[in-house]
Amino acid sequence: MAGVASSQAAMERTAFGNAGFDVSVLGLGCSRLGSTLNAAGKPEAVRLVHAALDHGIDFFDTADIYGQGDSERILREALAGRRGRAVIATKAGQRFSALSGVATRFKAPLKWLAARVPGVRAAIAKRRATDMNFCFEPDHLRRALEGSLGRLGVECVDLFYLHSPPVEVIREGSAFELLRDLKREGKIRSFGISCDTVEAAFAALGVDGVSALQVPVSVGADAGTLGLLKSAQQRGVAVVAREVLAGLPGLSEDAAERRRAVQGAVRFVTGLEGVTSTLVGTTRTAHLEEAVQALAAPVERQRARTVRTGI
C-alpha cells in the first residue's frame, strides 16, 4: 500500500501548544460517528478511523453527546490495539433534553427512517437543534468526564474541552478549578474550551492553565479570527480549527471541482499562522483522503513551528 505509506511520511506533526504532546496537523472530527443522521453503520465508521491512522492522522475529536455517546464507543473499538498512536479530545457541557434522551432508545429505527423516508432527516435535525441545553456545573462535568472515560475505555483523556460555554460562564470561571483538579488527579492531560465566537475565545485565553481553543476557521478568515490566532500563539495556546468548509459557497456536484475547493480550504486553514491542527469532519474515507492529499505537496506556511514527520 504505497499510497498509505507515502501519506504517513508526509503527514506533519506539531507541538500541541503548552500541553506537552504532539498531534498531526490534520485531525478527524468525529461528531457524525454513530449519529442518527449518519446512514453509514459502525463498520464503516471503524474503517474511517483506521484510514485516518493509516494516513498518519492521530488526533481524534469527539464529545459526550456525539452520537449519544456512540462516537466515543466507536473510537474505543476502532483504536483497540492502536491506542498508543492516538490523541483523543472530548467535550462536556452540552446535553440533550429529557425528551431527546427517551428518543435515544429508538435510535436504530429512527436512523433507518432518516435514511429512507423524505423529511424525517430534516425533522430530526430541527428537533435536535432546539432540544440542546447546557450545564457547566462542576458535578455535571465530573460525571460527564467519568462517562466519557468509560465509553472510551481509558483512565485519562488527552484533552477535555468545555463544550461551547457562553462568555459569561468563561468569565465567571467556577468550572476551571474542577478542570485543574481533574488534571492533578490524572484523569485529563490538558483542558481547553471549544468556542463558538471570537469573543468567547478571547475570554478563554485569559483562563489560567488553558492549553487549547477550538474555533471555527474558514477561507477568508476575518481580522478578529486572525487576531485571535496571533494572541493564542503568543500565549502558547493551541488552536484547533473546525468548520473549515463553512466559508465556501455550495460545493459543486462535479467531483473534480469539489475536490479542488475542499483541498484549497484545507491548505488555506492549515497554513494560517497560529492554527495547530485542522479538523476534517466526515464519515467518508474518500473525503478524508481529499483532505490528506491537500497536504501531499508542501504548504507555504506563515508560521514558525517545530515539525516532525511520521508517527
Secondary structure, 3 states (H helix, E strand, C coil): CHHHHHHHHHCEEEECCCCCCEEECEEEECCCCCCCCCCCCHHHHHHHHHHHHHCCCCEEECCCCHHHHHHHHHHHHHCCCCHHHCEEEEEECEEECHHHHHHHCCHHHHHHHHHHCCCHHHHHHHHHHHHEEECCCHHHHHHHHHHHHHHHCCCCECEEEEECCCHHHHHHCHHHHHHHHHHHCCCECCEEEECCCHHHHHHHHCCCCCCEEEEECCCCCCHHHHHHHHHHHHHCCEEEEECCCCCCCCCCCCHHHHHHHHHHHHHHHHCCCCCCEEEEECCCHHHHHHHHHHCCCCCCCCCCCCEEECC
